[in-house]
Amino acid sequence: MILDYEPGDKVTNPNNKDWGIGQVQSIINDKVTVNFENAGKKVIIAKNVELKRIK
């Protein structure tokens, strides 16, 4: 699996737009930890949710 983001990148979760913009904290295997402005820290399994990087 190739991810389109790395730690420090800003991302959104299209399935939960109300979470706001998040910053990728870490990527370990397929688990991505993201700190979202409206939802706090979330651990997301990359194969289940496709995060969108903000360019």
N, CA, C and O atoms as CSV, one atom per row, in Angstrom:
chain,resi,resn,atom,element,x,y,z
A,1,MET,N,N,0.838,-1.177,0.000
A,1,MET,CA,C,0.000,0.000,0.000
A,1,MET,C,C,0.885,1.244,0.000
A,1,MET,O,O,1.793,1.377,0.820
A,2,ILE,N,N,0.607,2.142,-0.926
A,2,ILE,CA,C,1.360,3.391,-1.009
A,2,ILE,C,C,0.448,4.516,-0.541
A,2,ILE,O,O,-0.629,4.727,-1.098
A,3,LEU,N,N,0.886,5.232,0.481
A,3,LEU,CA,C,0.088,6.329,1.008
A,3,LEU,C,C,0.557,7.639,0.400
A,3,LEU,O,O,1.740,7.821,0.115
A,4,ASP,N,N,-0.389,8.546,0.205
A,4,ASP,CA,C,-0.106,9.822,-0.452
A,4,ASP,C,C,0.202,10.926,0.565
A,4,ASP,O,O,0.075,12.110,0.251
A,5,TYR,N,N,0.602,10.549,1.767
A,5,TYR,CA,C,0.896,11.535,2.799
A,5,TYR,C,C,1.946,10.974,3.746
A,5,TYR,O,O,2.237,9.778,3.740
A,6,GLU,N,N,2.504,11.858,4.555
A,6,GLU,CA,C,3.533,11.471,5.518
A,6,GLU,C,C,3.355,12.346,6.750
A,6,GLU,O,O,2.605,13.321,6.701
A,7,PRO,N,N,4.031,12.024,7.863
A,7,PRO,CA,C,3.881,12.834,9.077
A,7,PRO,C,C,4.128,14.320,8.806
A,7,PRO,O,O,5.082,14.707,8.132
A,8,GLY,N,N,3.228,15.130,9.359
A,8,GLY,CA,C,3.303,16.576,9.173
A,8,GLY,C,C,2.336,17.093,8.124
A,8,GLY,O,O,2.000,18.278,8.123
A,9,ASP,N,N,1.879,16.213,7.222
A,9,ASP,CA,C,0.946,16.635,6.175
A,9,ASP,C,C,-0.432,16.924,6.765
A,9,ASP,O,O,-0.831,16.330,7.767
A,10,LYS,N,N,-1.142,17.836,6.132
A,10,LYS,CA,C,-2.521,18.156,6.495
A,10,LYS,C,C,-3.441,17.290,5.644
A,10,LYS,O,O,-3.230,17.138,4.441
A,11,VAL,N,N,-4.473,16.718,6.287
A,11,VAL,CA,C,-5.398,15.824,5.600
A,11,VAL,C,C,-6.834,16.085,6.064
A,11,VAL,O,O,-7.064,16.728,7.089
A,12,THR,N,N,-7.782,15.576,5.294
A,12,THR,CA,C,-9.179,15.543,5.716
A,12,THR,C,C,-9.685,14.116,5.567
A,12,THR,O,O,-9.137,13.324,4.801
A,13,ASN,N,N,-10.724,13.806,6.303
A,13,ASN,CA,C,-11.375,12.510,6.186
A,13,ASN,C,C,-12.700,12.746,5.467
A,13,ASN,O,O,-13.630,13.287,6.067
A,14,PRO,N,N,-12.810,12.353,4.195
A,14,PRO,CA,C,-14.038,12.608,3.432
A,14,PRO,C,C,-15.288,11.998,4.064
A,14,PRO,O,O,-16.397,12.480,3.832
A,15,ASN,N,N,-15.116,10.947,4.858
A,15,ASN,CA,C,-16.266,10.304,5.504
A,15,ASN,C,C,-16.738,11.074,6.738
A,15,ASN,O,O,-17.867,10.884,7.191
A,16,ASN,N,N,-15.887,11.937,7.280
A,16,ASN,CA,C,-16.212,12.714,8.483
A,16,ASN,C,C,-15.706,14.139,8.314
A,16,ASN,O,O,-14.773,14.557,9.001
A,17,LYS,N,N,-16.316,14.883,7.402
A,17,LYS,CA,C,-15.864,16.243,7.098
A,17,LYS,C,C,-15.937,17.163,8.316
A,17,LYS,O,O,-15.177,18.126,8.415
A,18,ASP,N,N,-16.855,16.867,9.244
A,18,ASP,CA,C,-16.999,17.708,10.438
A,18,ASP,C,C,-15.801,17.598,11.384
A,18,ASP,O,O,-15.680,18.397,12.313
A,19,TRP,N,N,-14.918,16.627,11.165
A,19,TRP,CA,C,-13.700,16.532,11.981
A,19,TRP,C,C,-12.751,17.674,11.679
A,19,TRP,O,O,-11.890,18.001,12.495
A,20,GLY,N,N,-12.899,18.284,10.514
A,20,GLY,CA,C,-12.040,19.394,10.123
A,20,GLY,C,C,-10.718,18.906,9.549
A,20,GLY,O,O,-10.585,17.759,9.123
A,21,ILE,N,N,-9.760,19.798,9.551
A,21,ILE,CA,C,-8.433,19.495,9.016
A,21,ILE,C,C,-7.616,18.793,10.099
A,21,ILE,O,O,-7.645,19.177,11.268
A,22,GLY,N,N,-6.892,17.766,9.687
A,22,GLY,CA,C,-6.046,17.032,10.610
A,22,GLY,C,C,-4.600,17.056,10.160
A,22,GLY,O,O,-4.296,17.267,8.986
A,23,GLN,N,N,-3.710,16.836,11.123
A,23,GLN,CA,C,-2.283,16.737,10.803
A,23,GLN,C,C,-1.830,15.323,11.128
A,23,GLN,O,O,-2.044,14.824,12.233
A,24,VAL,N,N,-1.196,14.680,10.139
A,24,VAL,CA,C,-0.692,13.318,10.331
A,24,VAL,C,C,0.427,13.351,11.371
A,24,VAL,O,O,1.395,14.099,11.228
A,25,GLN,N,N,0.288,12.535,12.418
A,25,GLN,CA,C,1.277,12.462,13.478
A,25,GLN,C,C,2.270,11.320,13.238
A,25,GLN,O,O,3.480,11.490,13.388
A,26,SER,N,N,1.733,10.155,12.863
A,26,SER,CA,C,2.606,9.005,12.624
A,26,SER,C,C,1.904,8.015,11.706
A,26,SER,O,O,0.679,8.001,11.587
A,27,ILE,N,N,2.724,7.185,11.060
A,27,ILE,CA,C,2.220,6.100,10.222
A,27,ILE,C,C,3.002,4.850,10.613
A,27,ILE,O,O,4.219,4.790,10.439
A,28,ILE,N,N,2.296,3.857,11.140
A,28,ILE,CA,C,2.917,2.598,11.527
A,28,ILE,C,C,2.113,1.485,10.858
A,28,ILE,O,O,0.946,1.256,11.177
A,29,ASN,N,N,2.770,0.803,9.925
A,29,ASN,CA,C,2.107,-0.212,9.092
A,29,ASN,C,C,0.931,0.445,8.381
A,29,ASN,O,O,1.138,1.370,7.596
A,30,ASP,N,N,-0.302,-0.008,8.633
A,30,ASP,CA,C,-1.456,0.605,7.961
A,30,ASP,C,C,-2.254,1.502,8.906
A,30,ASP,O,O,-3.370,1.910,8.583
A,31,LYS,N,N,-1.681,1.810,10.080
A,31,LYS,CA,C,-2.365,2.672,11.054
A,31,LYS,C,C,-1.792,4.078,10.997
A,31,LYS,O,O,-0.595,4.292,11.188
A,32,VAL,N,N,-2.678,5.032,10.727
A,32,VAL,CA,C,-2.285,6.431,10.604
A,32,VAL,C,C,-2.892,7.190,11.778
A,32,VAL,O,O,-4.109,7.177,11.963
A,33,THR,N,N,-2.057,7.848,12.569
A,33,THR,CA,C,-2.545,8.671,13.673
A,33,THR,C,C,-2.621,10.111,13.190
A,33,THR,O,O,-1.641,10.683,12.713
A,34,VAL,N,N,-3.829,10.685,13.330
A,34,VAL,CA,C,-4.077,12.045,12.845
A,34,VAL,C,C,-4.701,12.849,13.980
A,34,VAL,O,O,-5.597,12.364,14.670
A,35,ASN,N,N,-4.228,14.075,14.171
A,35,ASN,CA,C,-4.803,14.977,15.154
A,35,ASN,C,C,-5.713,15.952,14.408
A,35,ASN,O,O,-5.232,16.852,13.719
A,36,PHE,N,N,-7.041,15.770,14.548
A,36,PHE,CA,C,-8.018,16.608,13.858
A,36,PHE,C,C,-8.409,17.791,14.728
A,36,PHE,O,O,-8.488,17.671,15.950
A,37,GLU,N,N,-8.657,18.949,14.087
A,37,GLU,CA,C,-8.968,20.169,14.818
A,37,GLU,C,C,-10.279,20.073,15.595
A,37,GLU,O,O,-10.389,20.675,16.663
A,38,ASN,N,N,-11.272,19.341,15.102
A,38,ASN,CA,C,-12.571,19.265,15.777
A,38,ASN,C,C,-12.851,17.925,16.450
A,38,ASN,O,O,-13.853,17.785,17.151
A,39,ALA,N,N,-11.976,16.940,16.246
A,39,ALA,CA,C,-12.251,15.597,16.773
A,39,ALA,C,C,-11.106,15.037,17.605
A,39,ALA,O,O,-11.227,13.947,18.165
A,40,GLY,N,N,-9.996,15.766,17.693
A,40,GLY,CA,C,-8.863,15.271,18.463
A,40,GLY,C,C,-8.096,14.195,17.722
A,40,GLY,O,O,-8.159,14.096,16.496
A,41,LYS,N,N,-7.371,13.391,18.481
A,41,LYS,CA,C,-6.496,12.382,17.896
A,41,LYS,C,C,-7.284,11.134,17.531
A,41,LYS,O,O,-8.037,10.596,18.343
A,42,LYS,N,N,-7.099,10.685,16.298
A,42,LYS,CA,C,-7.761,9.478,15.793
A,42,LYS,C,C,-6.734,8.564,15.162
A,42,LYS,O,O,-5.815,9.023,14.484
A,43,VAL,N,N,-6.890,7.267,15.384
A,43,VAL,CA,C,-6.063,6.268,14.703
A,43,VAL,C,C,-6.927,5.667,13.607
A,43,VAL,O,O,-7.990,5.104,13.870
A,44,ILE,N,N,-6.456,5.794,12.388
A,44,ILE,CA,C,-7.228,5.385,11.218
A,44,ILE,C,C,-6.493,4.264,10.505
A,44,ILE,O,O,-5.281,4.330,10.298
A,45,ILE,N,N,-7.236,3.241,10.133
A,45,ILE,CA,C,-6.658,2.144,9.357
A,45,ILE,C,C,-6.752,2.539,7.887
A,45,ILE,O,O,-7.845,2.682,7.339
A,46,ALA,N,N,-5.595,2.714,7.260
A,46,ALA,CA,C,-5.513,3.292,5.918
A,46,ALA,C,C,-6.269,2.485,4.875
A,46,ALA,O,O,-6.776,3.062,3.913
A,47,LYS,N,N,-6.363,1.170,5.034
A,47,LYS,CA,C,-7.069,0.376,4.022
A,47,LYS,C,C,-8.588,0.541,4.133
A,47,LYS,O,O,-9.312,0.189,3.203
A,48,ASN,N,N,-9.077,1.072,5.256
A,48,ASN,CA,C,-10.520,1.263,5.440
A,48,ASN,C,C,-10.988,2.676,5.119
A,48,ASN,O,O,-12.137,2.877,4.726
A,49,VAL,N,N,-10.101,3.657,5.286
A,49,VAL,CA,C,-10.459,5.063,5.074
A,49,VAL,C,C,-9.390,5.711,4.210
A,49,VAL,O,O,-8.198,5.613,4.501
A,50,GLU,N,N,-9.825,6.372,3.146
A,50,GLU,CA,C,-8.874,7.057,2.277
A,50,GLU,C,C,-8.829,8.535,2.655
A,50,GLU,O,O,-9.707,9.311,2.277
A,51,LEU,N,N,-7.799,8.914,3.402
A,51,LEU,CA,C,-7.630,10.310,3.769
A,51,LEU,C,C,-7.210,11.110,2.539
A,51,LEU,O,O,-6.510,10.600,1.664
A,52,LYS,N,N,-7.637,12.345,2.484
A,52,LYS,CA,C,-7.274,13.225,1.363
A,52,LYS,C,C,-6.260,14.253,1.853
A,52,LYS,O,O,-6.518,14.989,2.806
A,53,ARG,N,N,-5.107,14.294,1.193
A,53,ARG,CA,C,-4.069,15.260,1.561
A,53,ARG,C,C,-4.451,16.628,1.029
A,53,ARG,O,O,-4.928,16.755,-0.098
A,54,ILE,N,N,-4.238,17.649,1.845
A,54,ILE,CA,C,-4.460,19.030,1.432
A,54,ILE,C,C,-3.142,19.559,0.896
A,54,ILE,O,O,-2.140,19.596,1.610
A,55,LYS,N,N,-3.148,19.961,-0.340
A,55,LYS,CA,C,-1.891,20.371,-0.998
A,55,LYS,C,C,-1.632,21.838,-0.831
A,55,LYS,O,O,-0.624,22.347,-1.320
